[in-house]
Amino acid sequence: MNKVLQGYKKFCKVEELISSILLFAITVLVFVSAIARTLGHPLNWAVDISLLLFAWQVFIGGDIAVRNTNLIGVELLVNKFPAKVQKTLKIVFFLMIIAFLAVLVYFGIPLLIQNYKRLFQVLPISYSWATLSVPVGSFLMIISASIRMAEVIKKPVSFWEQGRVDA
């Protein structure tokens, strides 16, 4: 089990590195493209590459966010309830998130197949490379949300009685 955990931690570090590289590349591409367009030499391919990288950035970044953050939008309301209700609501919210992500995986695969012949505007790359980010990223988020939910389940109710919000 320790090897699995160590492997997962390494995967998380690689995922964070990839996310950083994608964000940097998108920023550079958009900036260089804007300058080139201003100088009268537009880089039409930069928009397509940025779109492809952005699709992956959204889902990889989403996985990192699921893994590292709390459900901020509902914490304000949830913290008003008794500890047992707080724990139950966290589990329910994670189940809802996992169900939604499973729907994205389920419908993302046919979307991937449908976009096989569709090409980017300027590049001879299949648009399915962008739509592949939906099922892959959603599946990664399902794993992270499941791990987070298991952590919530393992914590005793007394954890929430102490007024903590870092579950």
N, C-alpha and C positions, 0 to 999 in steps of 0.2 A: 504494500500500500504506500510506503514511503517513496518508492521509485515512481509511482504514478503521480503522487503529489509533487515531487521534485520536477518531473517532466512537465506537469501542468504549470508550475511556477516559471520554468524556462520558456514554455510556450507563451505565457502572459508577457514576459519580458520582450520576447521577439515580436509579439503583437504590438506592444507599445512602441517599439523601435520602428516597425513598419508604419504605424499610424503617424509617427513624427516625420518620417521620410515622405509619406504621401502629402501631409500638410505642407511641408517645405516645398515639395515639387509643384504642388498646385499654386502656391503663392508665387514662386519663381516664374512658372509658365504664364500665369495671368499678368504679372508685372511686365515680363519681357514682351508678351504679346501686345500689351497696351502701348508700350514704348515703340515697338515696331510699327504698329498701326498709325501712331502719331507721326512717325517718320515717313509714312507712305509705303511701307513694306509689310503688310499684314501677314501674320503667321496663322493661316487658317487651321492648320493641324493642331495648334496649341489648344484651341477650344475643345476639340474632340478628345484630346489626351486629358485635359483638365476634367472634362465630364466623366471620363472613365475612372480616373483617379478619385474623383469626388464621390462617385457611387461606392467605391470600396472604402473610402475614408469614413463615410456615414455609418456603414455597418460595422467596421472594425472599431471605430470610435464609440459606437453604441454598445458594443460588447465590453469595452473598457469601462464605460460609464455604468453599465449594469453591475459589473464586478466591483467597482470601487465607490459607489455612491449609495445614499439612502433614497427612499422614495420621498423626495423633498416636498412635493405638492400635497401629500396627504399627511405628513408628519404633524402639521399644525392641528389638524382635526383629530388624528389618531391619539395623540398624547393626552387628550382630555378624557379618554376612556380608562376603565380599570385595566390593570396589567394583563389579565387573562384575555380580555377583549382585544387589547393591543396586539398581543402575540397572534391571536386568531386572525385578526384583520391583515397583519403582515403576510401570513401564510396564504390567505385568500387573494391578496393583491399579487403575490408571486405566481399563484396558480393562474390568475387572469392574464398576467404577462406571458407566461409560458404558453397558454392556450392561443393568445394572439400571435405569438411568434411561430407556433406550429402551423397556424393558418398561412402565415407568410411563406413558410417553407413549402407547404402543400401547393399553394398557388404560384410560388416563385419558380418551381420546376417547369410547369407548362409554359410560363412566360419565357424562361430560358430557351426552351425548345422552339417556341414560336419566333423568337428573335434570331434564330440561327442564320437565316439568309439575309437579315437586315444588316446593312453596313453603316458605319459612321459616315458622316457627310463627306469628309475629305480623305479619310484613311481607309485602306482595304482591310479593316478589322471588323469581325463580326460583333454586332451589338450585344450578342449573348455574353460576351466577356463582362459587360457592365451589369447585365441582369443576373449574372451568376452571383453577384454580391448579395442579392436578396436572400436566396436560400442558405448560402454559406454563412453569411453574417447572422441571420436569424437562428440558425442551428447553433452557432457559437454562443449567442445570447441565451439560448435555451439552457445550454450547459452552465453558463455563469449564473443564471437565475435559479437553476436547480441547486447549485452549490450554496448560493445565498439562502435559499429557502431551507435547505438542510441545516444550515447554521442557526437559523431562527428556531427551527424545531428543536434542536439540541439545547438551546439556552433555556434555563428554568424561568418560570413566570416571575420569580423574584428579580430577575434582571430588569424587567420593565417597571417594577415597583420602585426601583431606585431612581427613576426619572431619566433614564438613559435613552438617547435617540440614535445611537450608533449601532443598531442591530443589523 
